[in-house]
Amino acid sequence: MEHKLEIQMLQDRLLVRLSTEDGERRSTGGIVIPATAQMARRLAWGDVQGVGTSVRNIQVGDRVLFNAEDQHEVEVHGQTYLVMRERDVHAIASERTEHGTGLYL
């Protein structure tokens, strides 16, 4: 029997799963842009799966915007996650609207 261990994030760290919609995209003119197309430093959206005890503004379930190229990857049960610091997040998409921009996903 395999003993399971729960993963707990420490300090200001986040565990983020990349959103599946970051594949091929469409331009406003309807042109399909494949996921393999090279773009200059494109930011990515991800779903927060875990937060450390010192994280102040982000909760599990929030969607966050970040630079995926600067993060560390970890694989758990065949699923790839990213580990990052709270300060590496550029924006949060959540149902909490106290400091929003007026834009919605």
Residue pairs with C-beta under 8 A, 6 or more apart in sequence:
7 15
7 50
7 76
8 50
9 15
9 50
9 51
9 52
9 55
9 83
10 52
10 53
11 52
11 53
11 54
12 52
12 54
12 55
12 85
12 86
12 87
13 51
13 52
13 55
13 83
13 84
13 85
13 86
14 48
14 50
14 51
14 52
14 55
14 58
14 64
14 83
14 84
14 85
14 86
14 89
15 48
15 49
15 50
15 51
15 74
15 81
15 82
15 83
16 46
16 47
16 48
16 49
16 64
16 66
16 71
16 81
16 82
16 83
16 84
17 46
17 47
17 49
17 79
17 80
17 81
17 82
18 44
18 45
18 46
18 68
18 80
18 82
19 44
19 45
19 46
19 47
19 63
21 45
22 35
22 44
22 45
23 35
24 32
24 33
24 34
24 35
25 32
25 33
25 35
26 32
26 33
27 33
41 67
41 69
43 65
43 66
43 67
43 68
43 90
44 65
44 66
44 67
44 68
45 63
45 64
45 65
45 93
45 105
46 63
46 64
46 66
46 68
46 82
47 61
47 62
47 63
47 64
48 58
48 59
48 60
48 61
48 62
48 63
48 64
49 60
49 81
50 60
51 58
51 59
51 60
51 86
52 86
54 86
55 86
56 86
57 86
57 92
58 64
58 86
58 89
58 92
59 94
61 94
62 92
62 93
62 94
63 92
63 93
63 94
63 105
64 89
64 90
64 91
64 92
64 93
65 89
65 90
65 91
65 92
65 93
66 82
66 84
66 88
66 89
66 90
67 88
67 90
68 82
70 84
70 88
71 82
71 83
71 84
71 88
72 82
72 83
72 84
73 80
73 81
73 82
73 83
74 80
74 81
74 82
74 83
75 81
93 104
93 105
